[in-house]
Amino acid sequence: MITNIGLMLLLPLAAVILMPWVSRLHRRAADVLAALAGLGLVGLCLRFIPLRGETLTLRVLNTQFSVDGLSLLFLVVVNVVAFFCILYSIDYMNHYDGRGKFYALLLLMVLGLNGVLLVRDLFSLYVYLEIVSIASYVLVAFGLKWDGIESALKYLLLSVVATGLILVGLGIMYLNLGTLEFAELKLLLAAGSGPNTVFLLAAALFIAGFGLKAAIMPFHAWLPDAHPSAPAPISAMLSGVVIKVAGVYALTRLFFDIYPSPARVLNVFLILGVASMIGGALIAYFQSDIKRMFAYSSISQIGYILIGLGLGNPLGLIGALFHVLNHALFKSLLFLNSGALQYRTHTRDMNEMGGLEHRMRVTGITSIFGTLSIAGVPPFNGFWSKLFIILGALAAKQYVVAVLAIFLSVFTLGYFLLMQRRVFFGKLNLKWQDLKEVPLTMSLAMIFLAAQCLLVGIFFNEVLRYLVEPAAAILLGGK
């Protein structure tokens, strides 16, 4: 099992190194290598699941890598979504040049995400996070269109600000405590070593820096441009996993596993969560660009996760972590749906669509699964995570938060049903009379993700037992 920790990094690295040569052999050779690497990573993640509450550790030179309940949940999210994005890309990339380069960058992103989740010191976490960011910048601009290049530059500039804030926070921690190892930081902070005010300043820098990476309001300015401009599989990765690992995971690891008393931070999470939940949903309602609508709805859903974390009780934390998994599944599905629409219609404007269910039945049906999931309609997966968050709010006597969460779930259902009517229902626009469904691998990726949205909802108890509860135990101080 310990060697599997190393393979989580070595497998994507080997695929990245081999990709330039393999892609020259045959145009489909790159597809095979990327798919095998993605499938291998999913298999490695599944082998960790029986461990549940155990922690595995591997030390290479001076760097420690570990898998515990929290990192395992995020590893499953990252690598499952990445595999379906690779599967989708096999036919999707027919519209782009540089198939090998695309897969190399995508697998480099996965390598960085896995590294963030496995390392156990803040500096290594920062290094792997930068690997993710560099791959993301290039992939957002991969189509070499003006809006993609502009969005990538905006993403880069704001990410530099986030990086600066994080680095200053790291410097403060190292100058005062002499270490950046998670375990040592936890002991020193619990013992009251160093000035408390300085550590609160570092905490504020971390919240701003990682909050910008997570696109939490008011740190969200880069996301509505980057997500729509990127190729659809990259939009799915950015929304489904990158903002969660680069933002949510880093914040939870810091303030639940390292900082000794997160009480003041929890109030900040609650405030930012409510602002993101409301602001993202309201702005999403007014969008006519389908990918921008999905991007703003991601901000709203991240708000739910922050609210669960901010409540700080077992129900809230379980709901937040469960929503990390659920949002990754249904939002990746929805972005792949939008990519399928753009693949055939060459537009993202919902006003130009209409009646497409008659020509793109797989895309239409799977998008209904995504719509019902994101709105929290039973028995789909989003219902259970939102229910736990609402119950957590009631347990914490945060009645206003509970009411807002319920109301915004209904509001989310409303604007997603409006999207369904504008895009899929009604009379078919005559310009799409000869439209066909997208190719096989794109359809399969959407079908598999839609099935997971339903199956995770039906078998939610097993998902809670094997993935979510061991992660919540880490946040609650368990091992």
C-alpha positions in Angstrom: 0.0 0.0 0.0 2.9 2.4 0.8 4.2 1.9 -2.7 0.8 2.8 -4.1 1.3 6.3 -2.6 4.4 6.8 -4.8 2.5 5.4 -7.8 -0.1 8.1 -7.4 2.6 10.5 -8.5 4.9 8.3 -10.6 2.1 7.0 -12.9 1.0 10.5 -14.2 4.6 11.6 -14.3 5.6 8.7 -16.5 2.6 9.3 -18.8 3.6 13.0 -19.1 7.2 12.0 -20.0 6.1 9.4 -22.5 3.3 11.4 -24.1 5.4 13.4 -26.7 6.9 10.1 -28.1 3.7 8.1 -27.9 1.6 10.8 -29.6 3.9 10.6 -32.7 3.3 6.9 -33.2 -0.4 7.3 -34.0 -3.1 9.9 -33.2 -4.9 7.4 -31.0 -1.8 6.2 -29.1 -2.0 9.3 -27.0 -5.7 8.5 -26.2 -4.7 5.0 -25.1 -1.8 6.1 -22.9 -3.9 8.9 -21.2 -6.9 6.6 -20.6 -4.7 3.8 -19.1 -3.0 6.3 -16.8 -6.4 7.7 -15.7 -7.8 4.2 -15.2 -4.7 3.2 -13.3 -5.0 6.1 -10.9 -8.7 5.3 -10.2 -7.6 1.7 -9.4 -5.0 2.9 -7.0 -7.5 5.1 -5.2 -9.9 2.2 -4.9 -7.2 0.1 -3.2 -7.0 2.8 -0.4 -10.7 2.7 0.4 -10.7 -0.4 2.6 -8.2 1.4 4.9 -10.9 3.8 6.1 -9.6 5.4 9.3 -6.0 4.3 8.9 -3.1 6.5 7.8 -0.3 5.4 5.5 2.9 7.3 5.3 5.8 7.3 2.9 9.0 9.4 3.3 11.2 10.2 0.3 14.3 12.1 1.3 12.9 15.0 3.5 9.4 14.9 2.1 6.6 13.0 3.7 3.6 11.7 1.8 0.5 10.3 3.5 -2.9 9.1 2.8 -5.6 9.5 5.5 -9.4 9.8 5.4 -9.4 13.4 4.3 -6.9 13.1 1.5 -8.4 9.8 0.3 -11.8 11.5 -0.3 -10.2 14.2 -2.4 -8.0 11.7 -4.2 -11.1 9.7 -5.3 -12.8 12.9 -6.4 -9.7 14.1 -8.4 -8.9 10.9 -10.2 -12.4 9.7 -11.0 -13.3 13.0 -12.5 -10.0 13.1 -14.4 -10.6 9.7 -15.9 -14.0 10.7 -17.2 -12.6 13.9 -18.6 -9.9 11.9 -20.4 -12.5 9.6 -21.8 -14.6 12.5 -23.0 -11.5 14.1 -24.6 -10.8 11.2 -26.9 -13.5 12.4 -29.4 -13.7 16.0 -28.1 -10.1 16.7 -29.1 -10.9 16.1 -32.8 -11.7 19.9 -32.9 -8.2 20.8 -31.6 -4.6 20.3 -32.6 -1.9 19.1 -30.2 -3.7 16.1 -28.7 -0.5 14.8 -27.0 0.2 18.2 -25.5 -3.3 18.4 -24.2 -3.1 15.1 -22.4 0.4 15.8 -21.1 -0.9 19.1 -19.5 -4.0 17.4 -18.1 -2.0 14.6 -16.5 0.5 17.2 -15.2 -2.5 18.9 -13.6 -3.6 15.6 -12.0 0.0 15.0 -10.8 0.0 18.3 -9.1 -3.5 17.8 -7.5 -2.4 14.3 -6.2 0.8 15.9 -4.8 -1.2 18.6 -3.0 -3.3 15.9 -1.3 -0.4 13.6 -0.4 2.3 15.9 1.0 2.5 16.8 4.7 4.3 20.1 4.7 3.2 23.5 3.6 6.1 24.3 1.2 5.6 21.0 -0.8 1.9 21.7 -0.9 2.7 25.2 -2.4 5.0 23.6 -5.0 2.5 21.1 -6.2 -0.2 23.8 -6.2 1.9 25.8 -8.6 2.3 22.8 -10.9 -1.5 22.7 -11.0 -1.7 26.4 -11.6 0.8 26.4 -14.5 -0.9 23.5 -16.2 -4.3 25.2 -15.7 -3.1 28.5 -17.3 -2.0 26.8 -20.4 -5.1 24.6 -20.7 -7.5 27.5 -20.3 -5.8 29.1 -23.4 -5.3 25.8 -25.2 -7.6 26.7 -28.1 -5.5 29.8 -28.8 -8.6 32.0 -29.2 -8.7 35.5 -27.9 -11.1 35.0 -25.1 -9.2 31.9 -23.8 -5.8 33.8 -23.9 -7.4 36.8 -22.1 -9.0 34.6 -19.5 -5.8 32.7 -18.9 -3.9 35.9 -18.4 -6.5 37.1 -15.9 -6.3 33.8 -14.1 -2.5 34.1 -14.1 -2.5 37.6 -12.7 -5.0 36.9 -9.9 -3.3 33.6 -9.1 0.0 35.5 -8.7 -1.7 37.6 -6.0 -3.0 34.4 -4.3 0.5 32.9 -4.5 2.0 36.0 -2.9 -0.4 35.9 0.0 0.2 32.2 0.6 4.0 32.7 0.5 3.9 35.5 3.0 1.8 33.3 5.3 4.3 30.5 4.9 7.2 32.9 5.7 5.5 34.0 8.8 4.9 30.5 10.0 8.5 29.4 9.2 10.1 32.5 10.8 8.2 32.0 14.0 8.1 28.2 14.3 11.1 27.1 12.3 9.1 24.3 10.5 6.4 23.8 7.9 5.7 20.2 8.6 2.0 19.6 9.4 2.5 17.5 12.5 5.2 19.8 14.0 3.1 22.9 13.3 0.1 21.4 15.0 2.1 20.6 18.1 3.8 24.0 18.3 0.6 26.0 17.7 -1.2 23.9 20.3 1.5 24.6 22.8 1.2 28.3 22.2 4.6 28.8 20.7 5.1 32.3 19.2 2.9 35.4 19.1 -0.8 34.6 18.6 -1.4 37.9 16.7 1.2 36.9 14.1 -0.5 33.5 13.5 -3.9 35.2 13.1 -2.3 37.4 10.4 -1.0 34.3 8.7 -4.4 32.7 8.9 -6.0 35.8 7.3 -3.4 35.5 4.5 -4.1 31.8 4.0 -7.9 32.5 3.8 -7.4 35.2 1.2 -4.9 33.2 -0.8 -6.6 29.9 -0.8 -10.0 31.6 -1.0 -8.8 33.2 -4.3 -7.8 29.7 -5.5 -11.2 28.4 -4.6 -13.0 31.4 -6.2 -14.9 32.2 -3.0 -16.7 35.5 -3.1 -15.3 38.2 -3.1 -12.2 36.4 -4.5 -14.0 34.9 -7.5 -13.2 37.4 -10.3 -11.1 35.0 -12.4 -13.5 32.0 -12.5 -16.4 33.3 -14.7 -14.0 34.0 -17.5 -11.6 31.0 -17.1 -14.2 28.3 -17.0 -16.2 29.2 -20.1 -13.1 29.9 -22.2 -11.4 26.6 -21.4 -12.0 23.4 -23.4 -15.0 21.5 -21.8 -12.9 18.8 -20.1 -10.8 21.4 -18.5 -13.8 23.4 -17.4 -15.0 20.2 -15.7 -11.6 19.7 -14.0 -11.4 23.4 -12.9 -14.9 23.4 -11.4 -15.1 19.8 -10.3 -11.7 19.4 -8.6 -9.2 22.2 -8.9 -11.1 24.8 -6.9 -11.8 22.2 -4.3 -8.2 20.9 -3.9 -6.5 24.3 -4.3 -9.0 26.0 -2.0 -11.3 23.9 0.1 -8.8 21.1 0.9 -6.0 23.5 1.7 -8.3 25.5 4.0 -9.7 22.4 5.8 -6.3 20.9 6.3 -5.0 24.1 7.7 -7.8 25.1 10.0 -9.1 21.8 11.2 -5.9 19.7 11.2 -3.1 22.2 12.0 -4.5 25.4 13.7 -5.6 24.4 17.2 -8.8 26.4 17.6 -10.6 27.4 14.4 -13.6 29.1 16.2 -13.0 32.5 14.8 -12.1 31.1 11.4 -15.4 29.2 11.3 -17.3 32.4 11.5 -15.4 33.7 8.5 -16.2 30.5 6.6 -19.8 30.9 7.4 -20.0 34.6 6.3 -18.0 33.8 3.1 -20.1 30.7 2.4 -23.4 32.6 2.7 -22.1 35.4 0.5 -20.9 32.9 -2.2 -24.1 30.8 -2.0 -26.4 33.9 -2.6 -24.2 35.9 -4.9 -23.3 33.0 -7.2 -26.9 31.9 -7.6 -28.2 35.4 -8.3 -25.6 36.2 -10.9 -26.0 32.7 -12.5 -29.7 33.4 -13.0 -29.0 36.3 -15.4 -26.6 34.6 -17.7 -27.3 33.6 -21.3 -23.9 32.0 -21.8 -24.4 28.4 -20.5 -20.9 27.9 -19.3 -20.8 31.2 -17.5 -24.1 30.2 -15.8 -22.4 26.9 -14.7 -19.3 28.8 -13.5 -21.4 31.2 -11.3 -23.4 28.2 -10.0 -20.1 26.6 -8.9 -19.4 29.7 -6.7 -22.8 29.2 -5.2 -22.2 25.5 -4.5 -18.8 26.2 -3.0 -20.8 28.4 -0.6 -22.7 25.4 0.6 -19.4 23.6 1.3 -18.0 26.6 3.2 -21.2 26.8 5.3 -20.9 23.2 6.3 -17.3 23.8 7.3 -18.2 27.0 9.1 -20.9 25.2 11.2 -18.1 23.1 12.6 -20.4 20.3 13.9 -20.4 16.7 12.7 -23.5 17.1 10.6 -22.2 20.2 8.9 -18.7 18.7 8.2 -20.2 15.5 6.8 -22.5 17.6 4.6 -19.6 19.8 3.4 -17.3 16.8 2.6 -20.1 14.9 0.9 -20.9 18.0 -1.2 -17.3 18.1 -2.3 -17.8 14.7 -3.9 -21.3 15.4 -5.2 -20.5 18.7 -6.7 -17.5 17.2 -8.5 -19.8 14.6 -10.1 -22.8 16.8 -11.1 -20.9 19.9 -12.1 -18.3 17.9 -14.1 -21.3 16.3 -15.9 -22.9 19.7 -16.5 -19.8 21.2 -18.0 -19.4 18.1 -20.2 -23.0 18.7 -21.3 -22.2 22.3 -22.2 -19.1 21.1 -24.1 -21.3 18.7 -26.1 -23.7 21.5 -27.0 -20.8 23.8 -28.1 -19.2 20.9 -30.0 -22.3 20.6 -32.2 -23.8 24.1 -32.2 -20.5 26.1 -32.0 -22.2 28.5 -29.6 -22.6 28.9 -25.8 -25.6 31.3 -26.1 -28.7 29.6 -24.8 -30.9 32.0 -26.7 -29.7 30.5 -29.9 -30.6 26.9 -28.9 -34.0 25.3 -28.2 -35.6 21.9 -28.7 -32.2 20.1 -28.8 -33.6 17.2 -26.9 -34.9 16.0 -30.3 -31.4 15.8 -31.7 -29.1 15.3 -28.7 -31.0 12.9 -26.5 -28.1 11.6 -24.5 -26.9 15.2 -23.7 -30.4 16.2 -22.8 -31.2 13.3 -20.5 -27.9 13.4 -18.7 -28.2 17.2 -18.2 -31.5 16.5 -16.4 -29.7 14.2 -14.0 -27.2 17.0 -13.4 -30.0 19.6 -12.9 -31.8 17.4 -10.4 -28.5 16.7 -8.6 -27.4 20.3 -8.2 -30.8 21.3 -7.1 -30.8 18.7 -4.3 -33.8 16.7 -5.6 -34.1 13.2 -4.1 -32.9 10.5 -4.8 -29.9 12.2 -6.5 -26.7 12.7 -4.7 -27.0 16.5 -4.1 -30.0 16.0 -1.9 -28.1 14.1 0.8 -25.2 16.5 1.2 -27.5 19.5 1.2 -29.7 17.8 3.8 -26.8 17.2 6.1 -25.7 20.8 5.8 -29.2 22.1 6.6 -29.5 19.7 9.5 -26.1 20.9 10.7 -27.3 24.5 10.5 -30.4 23.6 12.6 -28.3 21.8 15.1 -26.1 24.9 15.5 -29.3 27.0 15.8 -28.3 28.9 12.6 -31.9 29.0 11.4 -31.4 31.8 9.0 -28.6 29.9 7.3 -30.8 26.8 7.1 -33.7 28.7 5.5 -31.3 30.4 3.0 -29.9 27.0 2.0 -33.3 25.6 1.4 -34.5 28.6 -0.5 -31.4 28.7 -2.7 -31.8 25.1 -3.5 -35.3 25.8 -4.8 -33.9 28.9 -6.6 -31.2 26.8 -8.2 -33.8 24.3 -9.4 -35.6 27.2 -10.9 -32.8 28.7 -13.0 -31.6 25.2 -14.1 -35.1 24.3 -15.3 -35.1 27.6 -17.1 -31.9 26.5 -18.8 -33.5 23.2 -19.7 -36.4 24.9 -21.3 -34.2 27.3 -23.3 -31.8 24.7 -24.5 -33.5 21.3 -24.7 -37.3 21.7 -24.5 -39.8 23.5 -26.8 -39.7 23.7 -30.6 -36.6 22.8 -32.4 -34.7 25.7 -33.9 -34.7 25.1 -37.6 -30.9 25.8 -37.8 -30.3 22.7 -35.8 -32.5 20.4 -37.9 -29.6 18.2 -39.1 -27.8 18.2 -35.7 -26.6 14.8 -34.3 -25.6 13.6 -30.9 -21.9 13.8 -30.0 -19.5 10.9 -30.6 -19.4 7.8 -28.5 -16.7 8.5 -25.9 -18.2 11.9 -25.1 -21.6 10.3 -24.7 -20.2 7.5 -22.5 -18.4 10.0 -20.2 -21.7 11.9 -19.7 -23.7 8.7 -19.1 -21.2 7.3 -16.5 -21.2 10.6 -14.6 -25.0 10.8 -14.7 -25.2 7.2 -13.4 -22.9 8.1 -10.5 -25.1 11.1 -9.6 -27.9 8.7 -9.2 -26.1 5.7 -7.7 -24.3 7.8 -5.0 -27.7 9.2 -4.0 -29.2 5.7 -3.8 -26.2 4.1 -2.0 -25.4 7.2 0.0 -25.0 5.3 3.3 -22.1 3.2 1.9 -20.4 6.3 0.4 -20.7 8.0 3.9 -19.3 5.0 5.7 -16.3 4.4 3.4 -15.3 7.9 2.2 -17.0 10.8 3.9 -17.1 9.7 7.6 -13.3 8.9 7.7 -12.6 12.3 6.2 -14.9 14.0 8.7 -13.2 12.2 11.6 -9.9 13.9 10.6 -11.6 17.3 10.8 -13.1 16.4 14.2 -9.7 15.5 15.6 -9.8 11.8 15.0 -7.1 9.7 13.5 
